[in-house]
């Protein structure tokens, strides 16, 4: 990524308008031993692939499994994967910066459908790849355990769905695009590993930060590892190296729940307990707040959402 500072989207408290706030540039060189147990040097030992090669492992229709661990455990796990996996390198960086701006209904229908474990549910977001400054509008569906993602090139949002994205969203879901608004901003850094036969992707997210109009939090020291496969394969070398039992973890849901303790969260209690056990429970973030008065608007949490179209 080039010199200077990158731009991220945050919420203006009391409104639904996304505001631009500058955050520190993200690069592989910032992953030092003090934060990730020697991860920067470990990544340099892996063979690499570029974006064109990565297209062979898109896996937009897939099964996802997640494990969580501490960032200081990552270097040892990655060391065990050098024979079976390669790492994405883009513009000289092996750690990529991601900015996500999620949209939901005012009642947080998508959040509650996930909490209530509906077999068909979706999330919609704008995802910006900081290293290349590319933005996509994405629909991510969960259909009875399988994840199906559709996306299109777009631009960073400005408080509402862009016109072409709104049409794309309406055509594929039957939802009224005027019925959604910004709900959560999520930033993190990501390492992307690909199995040498391109049959599996493994993403490792850390330095995660959440912000809604109810607050800002960060699970310090947490790494979220996700295995993306055409079908579940528990013999994956990456799963073995992480040495953790897969569990439910949604950055969107955990971000909203940690920013707003009033939200219904019964089915996420085990995840919060796991974070406590790891010593990575979300804490108030130093993510710089945008100017404006603090939000006092109530958040509706006792809803019975309809099934996803």
LUMVO-120225 format. One record per residue (C-alpha): residue number from 1; residue in one letter; x negated, y, z negated. Coordinates in Angstrom, 3 decimals, decimal comma. Layout:
N
NUM  A  X  Y  Z;
...
This chain:
309
1  X  0,000  0,000  0,000;
2  X  -1,259  3,469  0,722;
3  X  -2,525  6,174  -1,573;
4  X  -0,130  8,238  -3,680;
5  X  2,997  7,379  -5,576;
6  X  5,904  5,187  -4,593;
7  X  9,560  6,153  -4,882;
8  X  12,101  4,158  -6,859;
9  X  15,845  4,562  -7,392;
10  X  17,321  5,228  -10,808;
11  X  20,712  6,173  -12,177;
12  X  21,770  9,660  -13,141;
13  X  23,507  9,094  -16,493;
14  X  27,181  9,894  -16,399;
15  X  27,439  9,504  -12,617;
16  X  27,205  6,791  -9,990;
17  X  24,656  8,629  -7,879;
18  X  21,235  7,047  -7,389;
19  X  18,414  9,468  -8,042;
20  X  14,829  9,246  -6,795;
21  X  12,125  9,015  -9,449;
22  X  8,449  8,405  -8,886;
23  X  6,775  5,390  -10,415;
24  X  3,177  4,193  -10,421;
25  X  1,861  2,542  -7,261;
26  X  1,901  -1,240  -7,371;
27  X  -1,144  -3,196  -6,253;
28  X  -2,876  -6,467  -7,008;
29  X  -5,703  -4,607  -8,702;
30  X  -3,433  -3,640  -11,600;
31  X  -3,025  -7,289  -12,639;
32  X  -5,861  -7,430  -15,140;
33  X  -6,755  -10,078  -17,721;
34  X  -5,293  -7,937  -20,489;
35  X  -1,795  -8,334  -18,994;
36  X  -1,739  -11,645  -17,158;
37  X  -4,608  -13,738  -18,465;
38  X  -6,967  -13,301  -15,473;
39  X  -4,299  -13,613  -12,817;
40  X  -5,832  -11,121  -10,366;
41  X  -9,008  -13,133  -10,005;
42  X  -7,086  -16,394  -9,855;
43  X  -4,996  -15,201  -6,904;
44  X  -8,149  -14,433  -4,927;
45  X  -9,063  -18,119  -5,112;
46  X  -5,929  -19,150  -3,171;
47  X  -5,658  -19,419  0,586;
48  X  -3,265  -16,817  2,002;
49  X  -0,529  -16,460  4,623;
50  X  0,854  -13,348  6,299;
51  X  4,452  -12,325  6,906;
52  X  4,625  -13,901  10,368;
53  X  3,565  -17,259  8,963;
54  X  5,952  -16,829  6,039;
55  X  8,895  -16,688  8,443;
56  X  8,549  -20,459  8,788;
57  X  9,820  -20,793  5,201;
58  X  12,741  -18,350  5,114;
59  X  15,128  -20,768  3,312;
60  X  18,146  -18,449  3,395;
61  X  20,335  -21,515  2,641;
62  X  18,759  -23,186  -0,363;
63  X  18,865  -24,526  -3,893;
64  X  17,277  -22,316  -6,546;
65  X  15,839  -23,313  -9,924;
66  X  14,221  -20,976  -12,440;
67  X  11,903  -21,257  -15,404;
68  X  10,606  -18,522  -17,685;
69  X  7,227  -18,255  -19,369;
70  X  4,761  -15,675  -20,616;
71  X  2,584  -13,791  -18,146;
72  X  -0,561  -14,883  -19,982;
73  X  0,293  -18,480  -19,001;
74  X  0,388  -17,771  -15,273;
75  X  -3,302  -18,019  -14,405;
76  X  -3,565  -21,597  -15,667;
77  X  -0,418  -22,625  -13,816;
78  X  -1,532  -21,054  -10,533;
79  X  -4,958  -22,668  -10,837;
80  X  -3,230  -26,064  -10,685;
81  X  -1,462  -25,129  -7,422;
82  X  -4,418  -24,213  -5,221;
83  X  -4,394  -27,536  -3,351;
84  X  -0,672  -27,471  -2,545;
85  X  0,294  -23,782  -2,155;
86  X  -0,860  -20,609  -0,424;
87  X  -0,111  -17,011  -1,433;
88  X  1,438  -14,211  0,607;
89  X  -1,003  -11,415  1,349;
90  X  0,400  -8,237  2,877;
91  X  -1,616  -5,103  3,628;
92  X  -4,420  -6,503  1,500;
93  X  -2,200  -7,065  -1,568;
94  X  -1,340  -10,425  -3,109;
95  X  1,117  -8,833  -5,527;
96  X  4,143  -7,111  -3,981;
97  X  6,349  -4,401  -5,466;
98  X  10,135  -4,795  -5,276;
99  X  12,876  -2,247  -5,960;
100  X  16,472  -3,497  -6,096;
101  X  19,607  -1,367  -6,304;
102  X  22,670  -3,495  -7,116;
103  X  26,287  -2,551  -6,452;
104  X  29,376  -3,935  -8,183;
105  X  32,979  -3,005  -8,896;
106  X  33,623  -0,546  -11,748;
107  X  34,736  -3,570  -13,832;
108  X  31,495  -5,435  -12,934;
109  X  33,339  -8,214  -11,163;
110  X  30,148  -9,871  -9,912;
111  X  28,632  -9,872  -13,388;
112  X  31,716  -11,434  -14,966;
113  X  32,109  -14,040  -12,242;
114  X  28,544  -15,149  -12,915;
115  X  29,118  -15,128  -16,679;
116  X  32,274  -17,194  -16,236;
117  X  30,375  -19,631  -13,989;
118  X  32,693  -19,403  -11,008;
119  X  31,682  -21,833  -8,276;
120  X  31,852  -19,088  -5,633;
121  X  30,374  -15,711  -6,419;
122  X  28,168  -13,064  -4,840;
123  X  25,816  -10,198  -5,495;
124  X  25,120  -7,241  -3,231;
125  X  22,034  -5,097  -3,337;
126  X  19,564  -2,962  -1,473;
127  X  16,054  -4,391  -1,661;
128  X  13,029  -2,253  -0,893;
129  X  9,615  -3,815  -0,382;
130  X  7,340  -1,158  -1,813;
131  X  4,153  -2,300  -0,096;
132  X  5,686  -1,858  3,364;
133  X  8,500  0,613  2,485;
134  X  11,088  -1,566  4,225;
135  X  14,650  -1,738  2,902;
136  X  17,305  -4,401  3,515;
137  X  20,957  -4,584  2,521;
138  X  21,617  -8,086  1,206;
139  X  24,580  -10,286  0,344;
140  X  23,611  -13,207  -1,859;
141  X  26,280  -15,852  -2,318;
142  X  26,352  -18,785  -4,684;
143  X  28,576  -21,528  -3,267;
144  X  28,848  -24,469  -5,643;
145  X  25,179  -24,410  -6,567;
146  X  23,702  -23,435  -3,198;
147  X  22,403  -19,950  -2,504;
148  X  23,145  -18,402  0,892;
149  X  21,643  -15,013  1,689;
150  X  22,527  -12,667  4,541;
151  X  20,829  -9,355  5,118;
152  X  20,281  -6,525  7,565;
153  X  17,721  -3,744  7,918;
154  X  18,801  -0,563  6,223;
155  X  17,522  2,421  4,231;
156  X  17,386  3,224  0,544;
157  X  20,904  3,906  -0,785;
158  X  22,168  7,304  -1,836;
159  X  24,898  6,521  -4,343;
160  X  27,134  4,533  -2,002;
161  X  26,971  1,866  0,659;
162  X  25,701  3,177  3,956;
163  X  28,345  3,093  6,715;
164  X  26,937  0,159  8,705;
165  X  26,273  -1,779  5,511;
166  X  29,818  -1,160  4,307;
167  X  31,159  -2,635  7,560;
168  X  28,813  -5,625  7,270;
169  X  29,943  -6,159  3,670;
170  X  33,666  -5,897  4,460;
171  X  33,488  -8,236  7,460;
172  X  31,751  -10,967  5,494;
173  X  33,582  -10,757  2,181;
174  X  36,991  -9,156  2,744;
175  X  36,178  -6,740  -0,076;
176  X  36,953  -3,035  0,153;
177  X  33,515  -1,340  0,326;
178  X  35,002  1,745  -1,351;
179  X  35,574  -0,441  -4,423;
180  X  31,893  -0,875  -5,288;
181  X  29,378  1,498  -6,838;
182  X  25,790  1,413  -8,136;
183  X  25,527  -0,832  -11,204;
184  X  21,865  -1,651  -11,900;
185  X  18,343  -0,844  -10,720;
186  X  15,722  -3,580  -11,100;
187  X  12,013  -3,206  -10,391;
188  X  9,342  -5,865  -10,670;
189  X  6,118  -7,157  -9,182;
190  X  6,145  -10,446  -7,330;
191  X  3,695  -13,161  -6,339;
192  X  5,040  -15,320  -3,526;
193  X  3,622  -18,825  -3,100;
194  X  4,488  -21,154  -0,226;
195  X  3,936  -24,870  -0,114;
196  X  1,440  -25,752  2,594;
197  X  4,065  -27,678  4,573;
198  X  6,430  -24,648  4,296;
199  X  9,105  -26,755  2,556;
200  X  9,243  -24,644  -0,614;
201  X  8,835  -21,066  -1,773;
202  X  7,876  -20,162  -5,329;
203  X  8,325  -16,584  -6,507;
204  X  6,799  -15,296  -9,735;
205  X  8,238  -11,999  -10,981;
206  X  6,749  -9,956  -13,818;
207  X  6,574  -6,370  -15,076;
208  X  10,381  -6,441  -14,799;
209  X  12,309  -3,257  -15,613;
210  X  16,069  -2,692  -15,722;
211  X  18,102  0,509  -15,709;
212  X  21,848  1,116  -15,708;
213  X  23,806  4,186  -16,735;
214  X  23,924  2,591  -20,215;
215  X  20,176  2,461  -20,808;
216  X  16,825  1,040  -19,715;
217  X  15,062  -2,115  -20,912;
218  X  12,095  -4,311  -20,077;
219  X  11,293  -7,912  -21,130;
220  X  7,599  -7,260  -21,815;
221  X  5,235  -10,119  -21,073;
222  X  7,875  -12,193  -19,249;
223  X  7,317  -14,087  -16,006;
224  X  10,322  -15,447  -14,086;
225  X  9,397  -18,329  -11,770;
226  X  11,883  -19,388  -9,124;
227  X  11,673  -22,473  -6,922;
228  X  13,493  -22,168  -3,588;
229  X  14,015  -25,500  -1,843;
230  X  16,275  -26,959  0,875;
231  X  17,401  -29,464  -1,777;
232  X  16,441  -29,891  -5,414;
233  X  13,096  -31,664  -5,783;
234  X  11,989  -31,979  -9,394;
235  X  8,742  -33,599  -8,202;
236  X  7,616  -30,204  -6,946;
237  X  3,978  -29,595  -7,952;
238  X  4,929  -26,048  -8,884;
239  X  7,625  -27,226  -11,297;
240  X  5,120  -29,592  -12,895;
241  X  2,498  -26,846  -13,213;
242  X  4,909  -24,431  -14,919;
243  X  5,726  -27,173  -17,457;
244  X  9,129  -25,733  -18,340;
245  X  12,659  -27,052  -18,139;
246  X  14,705  -25,152  -15,509;
247  X  17,383  -22,896  -16,946;
248  X  19,914  -20,333  -15,815;
249  X  18,451  -16,848  -15,477;
250  X  19,878  -13,996  -13,430;
251  X  17,904  -10,761  -13,394;
252  X  21,097  -8,908  -12,515;
253  X  23,097  -10,334  -15,413;
254  X  20,272  -10,169  -17,937;
255  X  19,531  -6,600  -16,925;
256  X  23,106  -5,445  -17,379;
257  X  23,536  -7,367  -20,642;
258  X  20,305  -6,027  -22,137;
259  X  21,105  -2,433  -21,129;
260  X  24,665  -2,641  -22,478;
261  X  25,060  -4,815  -25,612;
262  X  28,838  -4,348  -25,492;
263  X  29,123  -6,567  -22,401;
264  X  30,487  -10,060  -22,807;
265  X  27,493  -12,421  -22,916;
266  X  28,444  -15,672  -24,659;
267  X  27,056  -17,860  -21,868;
268  X  23,778  -15,953  -21,835;
269  X  22,991  -16,483  -25,521;
270  X  20,661  -19,412  -24,809;
271  X  18,673  -17,269  -22,411;
272  X  18,325  -14,453  -24,935;
273  X  17,245  -17,041  -27,522;
274  X  14,608  -18,365  -25,105;
275  X  13,299  -14,830  -24,610;
276  X  13,107  -14,364  -28,374;
277  X  11,204  -17,634  -28,725;
278  X  8,690  -16,567  -26,078;
279  X  8,284  -13,173  -27,702;
280  X  9,551  -11,461  -24,543;
281  X  12,952  -10,164  -25,656;
282  X  14,013  -7,016  -23,757;
283  X  13,045  -3,774  -25,453;
284  X  13,865  -0,165  -24,677;
285  X  11,934  0,785  -21,548;
286  X  9,709  3,798  -20,988;
287  X  11,046  3,965  -17,430;
288  X  11,348  7,757  -17,073;
289  X  15,022  8,768  -17,264;
290  X  16,364  11,149  -14,618;
291  X  17,585  14,564  -15,768;
292  X  21,162  14,924  -16,968;
293  X  23,332  14,296  -20,017;
294  X  23,565  10,832  -21,536;
295  X  26,473  8,737  -20,340;
296  X  29,431  8,332  -22,660;
297  X  31,696  6,540  -20,202;
298  X  33,120  3,277  -21,559;
299  X  32,297  0,002  -19,809;
300  X  35,106  -2,492  -19,241;
301  X  34,050  -5,983  -20,300;
302  X  37,245  -7,901  -21,064;
303  X  38,327  -8,666  -17,514;
304  X  39,607  -11,741  -15,762;
305  X  38,036  -11,459  -12,310;
306  X  39,542  -12,982  -9,198;
307  X  37,748  -15,640  -7,210;
308  X  35,187  -14,468  -4,670;
309  X  36,444  -14,459  -1,108;
